[in-house]
Amino acid sequence: MMGFAALNPSYELGWKRAMTTFHDAAYTMAAVSATVALYRALVKKGLMTRDEAVRVLLDEAVARAIQAEAAGDSETTNDLNRQSAEILKFIAEKL
């Protein structure tokens, strides 16, 4: 018996694209969670002060925001840099 995807190949491609988007978002959330856990552990162990951790994250956020506004990069790269800046600011607020 043939499945719906065999009759309509674009259905399968759409499903794969949706799953890829889902996985990308899941990987991003995992990376954010791991970063927060790492910085919290460094602060808790006394290897880094909270202020140092926040400063590092905000410095990187500013750098990403500047890159997003720089001319010459593709729109996708600029969007990723803007999103990265927002994520880094979010992490800094949560420390």
C-alpha positions as a Markdown table, in Angstrom:
| # | Residue | x | y | z |
|---|---|---|---|---|
| 1 | Met | 0.0 | 0.0 | 0.0 |
| 2 | Met | 1.3 | 3.4 | -0.9 |
| 3 | Gly | 1.5 | 6.2 | 1.6 |
| 4 | Phe | 0.4 | 9.7 | 1.1 |
| 5 | Ala | 4.1 | 10.9 | 0.8 |
| 6 | Ala | 4.5 | 8.5 | -2.2 |
| 7 | Leu | 1.6 | 10.1 | -4.0 |
| 8 | Asn | 2.6 | 13.7 | -3.1 |
| 9 | Pro | 6.5 | 14.1 | -2.8 |
| 10 | Ser | 6.1 | 17.7 | -1.7 |
| 11 | Tyr | 4.3 | 16.5 | 1.4 |
| 12 | Glu | 7.4 | 14.6 | 2.5 |
| 13 | Leu | 9.7 | 17.5 | 1.8 |
| 14 | Gly | 7.5 | 19.9 | 3.8 |
| 15 | Trp | 7.5 | 17.4 | 6.7 |
| 16 | Lys | 11.3 | 17.1 | 6.6 |
| 17 | Arg | 11.6 | 20.9 | 6.5 |
| 18 | Ala | 9.3 | 21.2 | 9.5 |
| 19 | Met | 11.3 | 18.6 | 11.5 |
| 20 | Thr | 14.5 | 20.3 | 10.6 |
| 21 | Thr | 13.1 | 23.6 | 11.9 |
| 22 | Phe | 12.0 | 21.8 | 15.1 |
| 23 | His | 15.4 | 20.2 | 15.6 |
| 24 | Asp | 17.2 | 23.6 | 15.0 |
| 25 | Ala | 15.0 | 25.2 | 17.7 |
| 26 | Ala | 15.6 | 22.3 | 20.1 |
| 27 | Tyr | 19.4 | 22.5 | 19.6 |
| 28 | Thr | 19.3 | 26.2 | 20.3 |
| 29 | Met | 17.3 | 25.7 | 23.5 |
| 30 | Ala | 19.7 | 23.0 | 24.6 |
| 31 | Ala | 22.7 | 25.3 | 23.9 |
| 32 | Val | 21.1 | 28.2 | 25.9 |
| 33 | Ser | 20.4 | 25.8 | 28.8 |
| 34 | Ala | 23.9 | 24.5 | 28.8 |
| 35 | Thr | 25.4 | 28.0 | 28.6 |
| 36 | Val | 23.3 | 29.2 | 31.6 |
| 37 | Ala | 24.3 | 26.1 | 33.6 |
| 38 | Leu | 28.0 | 26.6 | 32.8 |
| 39 | Tyr | 28.0 | 30.2 | 33.8 |
| 40 | Arg | 26.0 | 29.5 | 37.0 |
| 41 | Ala | 28.4 | 26.7 | 37.9 |
| 42 | Leu | 31.4 | 29.0 | 37.3 |
| 43 | Val | 29.9 | 31.7 | 39.5 |
| 44 | Lys | 28.8 | 29.2 | 42.2 |
| 45 | Lys | 32.4 | 27.7 | 42.3 |
| 46 | Gly | 33.8 | 31.2 | 42.6 |
| 47 | Leu | 35.8 | 30.8 | 39.4 |
| 48 | Met | 34.1 | 33.9 | 37.9 |
| 49 | Thr | 32.0 | 36.6 | 39.5 |
| 50 | Arg | 28.5 | 37.2 | 38.4 |
| 51 | Asp | 29.5 | 40.7 | 37.1 |
| 52 | Glu | 32.3 | 39.2 | 35.0 |
| 53 | Ala | 30.0 | 36.6 | 33.5 |
| 54 | Val | 27.4 | 39.2 | 32.7 |
| 55 | Arg | 30.0 | 41.5 | 31.2 |
| 56 | Val | 31.4 | 38.7 | 28.9 |
| 57 | Leu | 27.9 | 37.8 | 27.7 |
| 58 | Leu | 26.9 | 41.5 | 27.1 |
| 59 | Asp | 30.2 | 42.2 | 25.3 |
| 60 | Glu | 29.5 | 39.3 | 22.9 |
| 61 | Ala | 25.9 | 40.5 | 22.5 |
| 62 | Val | 27.1 | 44.0 | 21.5 |
| 63 | Ala | 29.6 | 42.5 | 19.0 |
| 64 | Arg | 26.8 | 40.4 | 17.5 |
| 65 | Ala | 24.6 | 43.4 | 17.2 |
| 66 | Ile | 27.3 | 45.4 | 15.5 |
| 67 | Gln | 27.9 | 42.5 | 13.1 |
| 68 | Ala | 24.2 | 42.4 | 12.3 |
| 69 | Glu | 24.2 | 46.1 | 11.3 |
| 70 | Ala | 27.4 | 45.8 | 9.2 |
| 71 | Ala | 26.9 | 46.1 | 5.5 |
| 72 | Gly | 27.9 | 43.3 | 3.2 |
| 73 | Asp | 26.5 | 40.3 | 5.0 |
| 74 | Ser | 23.5 | 38.3 | 3.9 |
| 75 | Glu | 20.1 | 39.0 | 5.4 |
| 76 | Thr | 20.1 | 35.5 | 7.0 |
| 77 | Thr | 23.5 | 36.2 | 8.7 |
| 78 | Asn | 22.3 | 39.5 | 9.9 |
| 79 | Asp | 19.1 | 37.9 | 11.4 |
| 80 | Leu | 21.2 | 35.2 | 13.1 |
| 81 | Asn | 23.5 | 37.8 | 14.6 |
| 82 | Arg | 20.5 | 39.8 | 15.9 |
| 83 | Gln | 18.9 | 36.7 | 17.4 |
| 84 | Ser | 22.2 | 35.7 | 18.9 |
| 85 | Ala | 22.5 | 39.2 | 20.5 |
| 86 | Glu | 19.0 | 38.8 | 22.0 |
| 87 | Ile | 19.8 | 35.3 | 23.3 |
| 88 | Leu | 23.0 | 36.5 | 25.0 |
| 89 | Lys | 21.2 | 39.4 | 26.6 |
| 90 | Phe | 18.6 | 37.0 | 27.9 |
| 91 | Ile | 21.2 | 34.7 | 29.3 |
| 92 | Ala | 23.0 | 37.6 | 31.0 |
| 93 | Glu | 19.7 | 38.7 | 32.7 |
| 94 | Lys | 19.1 | 35.2 | 34.0 |
| 95 | Leu | 22.5 | 34.7 | 35.7 |
